[in-house]
Amino acid sequence: MNKESLRLKVSENVGNFLLENVHRSVYGVNNLKAARDYLDNGSILFYFNHFSKLDAILYGKIIRDYLTSFQNTAAVGSFRHMDPSRGLFNKIQSQLIEDWHENFGINTISVIQEKDKKDYPNAEEFNSKATRKVAKFLREQGHVLAFSPEGTRSKVNELLPAEEGFEVIFRLGGKKVLALPVAGIHSTIRPYNTQTKVFVGNPFSYDEIKKASEQSGKSVTELAMRRISALLPQQNRGFYR
């Protein structure tokens, strides 16, 4: 076995270990079933709160177990966390993500967040390409696009203000996209033993939430985040309490 094959095997074992040791109770399974059935005709925007570094593994497992295979899934993530030039940890993380794409088939679409644009002179061009990738992916039926509108992990187990990218992504997907709000609460966070409760809300269309936005005077992004907030206990609702 050559060095690259060995690295891929190790990465696969790490991924499988994490997936097998994320233990969760799921509430709202009927909403997951409705979303899965919808994939026969369209795509799903799977959006969630971000309280743990292991959220990518947790929600990846939810998608794989209830919605579709990793080959039909993409995740939107911050390029800053995957930029190998930012240090050893990022380099390892970037390599793991590449290897997991090879092993499991999951795609990652990186974006440069507003707060990081000063470090990347090509940010606008980079994000334009990412936007086109998101639109193309969502417009193909059977796909699930996962992301956290907060754009960063909350270290206080409370919702943070969302970035405005949610509406852009939702609108780009076109008429055949439903958004699925998902909230997770962790009681134990360890790579070898993660205990989590996952609550799944009703899927909804862009037209539905846009109409509610116009009637209420609140942004689409705020209303979408309040659908996550409603799934969480009061003490975890944070900015959207």
C-alpha positions, 0 to 999 in steps of 0.5 A: 500500500503506497503512502496516498492509499494509506492516508485515504484508508486512515481518513476513511477509518477516522470518518467512520469512527466519528459517524458511528460514535455520534449518538442522537435522538431525532424528533420530527422524523415525519418532516425528514420523511416529507423532505426525503419524498420531495427529493424525487422532484426537487432539492433540499436546503438543510440549514442548522444551528452550529453549537459544536465542532462535530456538527458536520459529522452529526448533520452528515449522519442525519442526512445519510440516514434519513434523506440521501447518500453523501454523493448527493450532498454538499456542504457550504463552509468557510474557506478560512477553516480549510485554507492550508496556508493558515497553519498545521491544523487547517492543513490537516482539516483541509486534507481530511475534507479532500480525503472524505470527498474521495472516500464518501463522495460528499462535496464541499463548497467554500466561501470567503466570509465578509470578516475574512475578505481583507485577507483574500484579495480575490474574495469577490471572484472566489465567492462568485464561483462559489455562488454559481456552484451552489445554484447549479447544485441546488437546481438538480433534483435529489440534492441536499445542500447543508449549511449553518446561516450563523457562519461560525460556531456559537461557543455559548450554546445560543443562536448567533445573528445569522449572516444574510447569505441564507436568502441568497442561497435559497433564492438561487435554488429556484422554485424546486427547493424546500428549506428544512430547519434543523436544531441540535442540542448537545449534552455530551460532546466528545469524538468517542461519545456524542449525545445529541437531541435533533429537532426537525421543523417543517420544510417550506418554500421560498415563496412561502417565507418571502410572503411572510417577510413582506407581511411582517417587515422582517427579513427572510433570513430572520424568519428562517432563523426563528424557525430554528429558534422555535425548535430550541429550548428558551435558554438556547435561542440567543439572538432569536429569543 
